[in-house]
Amino acid sequence: MRRSELNRRRDAIIGLLCDIDEMSAAALAGQLEVSVQTIRADLRDLDEAGLVQRRNGVVRLRRQSENIGYAPRVSVARGEKQQIALEVQHLVADGARVALGTGTTVEACARMLAATRKELFVATNNMHAVMALQGASGATVSLAGGAVRLRDLDLIGTASREFFANYLADIAIFSCGGVSSAGEVLDYNTDEITARVAVSGCAQRKVLVMDCAKFGRELPCRKHMLWDYDVIVTGAEFPSTLLARCAAEGCRVIQVERSAEPMRAPL
């Protein structure tokens, strides 16, 4: 089986579990038109990666008090994240001053910008984003200093607050740990909140990027509402009440396809 087909099917499983709180292996097999044995193999791997939880014959997205490691998160909703990155590139002009936050979706955006934009100035607390920008034409990159969170190779908390306070960016691109059904923007701890406030606060235009698995994920720390930002780029399907509030507050919501096959960034 091709790796792209395997990743696409597992992205689809995550997408279905975003919409339906829990499903059986048989129901997933019927939706995706594969055998139950194939789905069980997928679920076993997703469970081992800490992404889903199997219990009493059904599976659901894992609820956790701390985010999973960086490497497993890269493979979650990979096609959706690339679709998000494609939309984000249209928001960034050549020569722009860009602030980049942490996370795998932001890394995907950085990789797309490196392939499609020139002469960027980038300030970031995300070492993965720095590596993604390595081949960017004419780019200047400034990285926050301080204690590194080794699990994710980023810098959060006070280090990020002091760093981003030195810059005025045209656009900030950042993510979050989750979004409640009421539109509250959530994170796993206060250090992550501090980093998000810092990166969003240094830019004239604030862009939140999030995959569909984050909508409805209840986490302990909150700061801001969706409509406090200028643009939301996501594969999540927000209810009409949230969309109406975003529109009323001047927040643009860009919804992308969730099941798109991962692709290479343009050369």
N, C-alpha and C positions, 0 to 999 in steps of 0.2 A: 504494500500500500504506500502511496506517495505521502511524504511528510506533510505537504500542503493540505491534502484531503483529511488527514488525521487532525491537524490543528483546526481546520475549518469546522469539523464535526464537534470538537471539544469546545470551540467558541460558541457553537450553536447550543450545546448543552447548557453552558453558563447563561446564554441569553434566555433560554426557556425557563430556567430556574429564577431569573430576574422577574419574569412575568408571572410565573406560577410558583407559589412558595415551596411546594414539594411535589415530587412526581415519582412514580415507580419506574424501574428499569424497562418494564414492558411498555409503559406509556411513552417513554423517551424513544424507545426503539420504533414504535409506531409513528411518532412524529418525524423521525429522521430517516425512516425507511431502511433500517439496518437490523441485524439480528440482535436479540436480547444479549447473546454472548458478547457481541462486539461492544454494546453499551456497558455491560458489566466490566469489561476490560478498561474502557475509558473511565468509568467511575472509580475503579480501583486506583488508577494513576492520579486522577484528580483528588481523591481522598488522601493519598500519600503526599501530594503536594500541598495539602492543607487548604484546598479550595472548596471542597464539598464535604458533607457529613452524611453517612449512610446509617440508617437506623430503622428497625422494624419494617423493612421492605421498601422504604422510600428514601429519597435523597433530597437534600436541600443545600443551599449555600451555607458554608460554615459561618457561624457568628463567633466573633472573637474580640477580645479586649486589646489585642495588639496585632498590627498588620503582619502578614506573612512575609517571609524573606523576599529579597529583591528578585532573585533568579526565577522563582515560580511565578511572580507577578508579571514578568515580561511576557510569558506565554498566555496569560489570561486576556481574552478578547483582542488578540493581536490584530486581526483584520479591522476591527472597530477602531482601535487606536491609530492605525494608519489612515483610516478615513478621516478621523479627527485631525490628524496632522495635515492632510491635504486641504482641509477647510481652513486651518489656522494659517497656512502659508499665504493665503489670499488676504489675510489681515495685516501682513507684514511687508513693508516696502524695502527695496534695496537701500542700504545706508541707514536703516532704522536703529534706534537705541532700544534694546530688548532686555527685559529682566525675566529670567527663567527660574521657576521654582523646582521642587523635587518631584520624583516619581517617574514611573515607566511611561506614562502618557506624555509627560513633558519631554522625556528623552526622545520619544518618537517624533515629537514636534521639532526638536533640535536637529534630529537627523534629516528631516525633510527640509528645514531651512538651510542646512549646510549644502544641500544638493541644488537648491533653487534660488537662493538669495546671495547677494554680494555686498561686501563692505559693511557688514553688520557690526555694531558694538554690543556685546552681550555681557551682562553681569549676572552671575548665578551662584547658588550654593549647592549645586548638583554636579558632582564629579562625572557622572555618566553623561550629562549634557555636554560637558567640556570635551570628553572623548568623542562624542558624536559630532562635534563641531570641528574636529581636527582638520578636516579637508575643506572647510568652508573658504570660499574665495575672498581674500582680503579682510577676513574677520579679525576683530580684536576682542579677546575674551578676558574678563576679570573674574577671579574665583574668590569666594569668601575664605577667610582664614579662621583658625580656631580648632576646637576638638572635633574630629571627624566621627560620625556615627558609622562604624565599620560595616554594619549589616547592610546599609543602603548606600554607603560612600557619599554622604551628604553632610551638611552642617546646618543645624537648626537651633532654635532658642536664641540666646543673647547674641551669639556670633552672627546669625543672619540679620537680626535687627540692626546691629551697629553697621554691618556691611551695606545693606540696601539703603540706609539713611544717607549714604554718600552720593547717591545717584538720582538722576531724573531721567526716567525712561519714557519712550514714546508708548510702549506697550509692555504689559506684564502678562506672562503665560504661566499658569500655576494650576495645581490640582488640589484635592482634599481627600479625606478619608471616607467621607460619606455625606449624603444629603437626606434629611428626614422627609417624610411625606408632606410636612408643612412648609418645606423649602428652607429649613435651617441648614447651614453649611457646617459640617462636623469634622472633627479629627480625633485621633487616638489619645493625644496628650497635649498639654499646654505648650510644650516646646514646638510642636508642629503648628499649633495655632499662631504662635509668635512669628514663625517663619512665614506663614501665609499672609499674615497682616503686613509684615515687613515688605515682602515682594510686591504685594498688590498696592501698597501705599506709596511706592516710589514711582508709579507710572501714571501717565495721563489716561490710558485706556487699559481696563482690567478684563482679562479673558480667563475664565475658568474652564478647564478641560476635564472631563470625567467619563469613564466608561459606564455602561448601563448597570453593572453590578453594584455600583456605589449608591444608586438611588434606593431609598428605603432602608439603608444600612444605619442602624441606630448606634451612635458612639457617644462617649461620655462628655466630650468637650465641644462647645459650640461658639462660633463667632461669625457674624454676618448672615444675611439671607441671600438667596440666589439673585434677587433683583438689586442687590447692592453692587453688582458687577455690571459691566457694559455688555459683555458677550458671554454666553454659555455655549460650548460646543460639546455635544454628547450624543450617545446612541440611546440614552434612556428616553422613554415616552412619559413625559410629565402629564399629569391630569390637567384638564382645561382650566381649573381654578388657578393653578400655578402659572400656566402660560398667560392667562389674562393678567395676573398681577405683574409678571415680568414685562409684558407689553405696556401696561399702564405706567410702569416706572422707567420705561425707556431701555430695558434690558433685552437685547436680541438673543433669541434661542435658535441655534443652528443644530438640527437633528441629522445625524448621519446614519447610514446603513450599518447594522450590527453584524451581519453575516457575510460581509464581503471577504473574499480571499485575500490574505496578506500578499503584498506586492513589493517589488523593489522600488526604492526612491528613484526618481528620474536622474539620468546621468547628465 
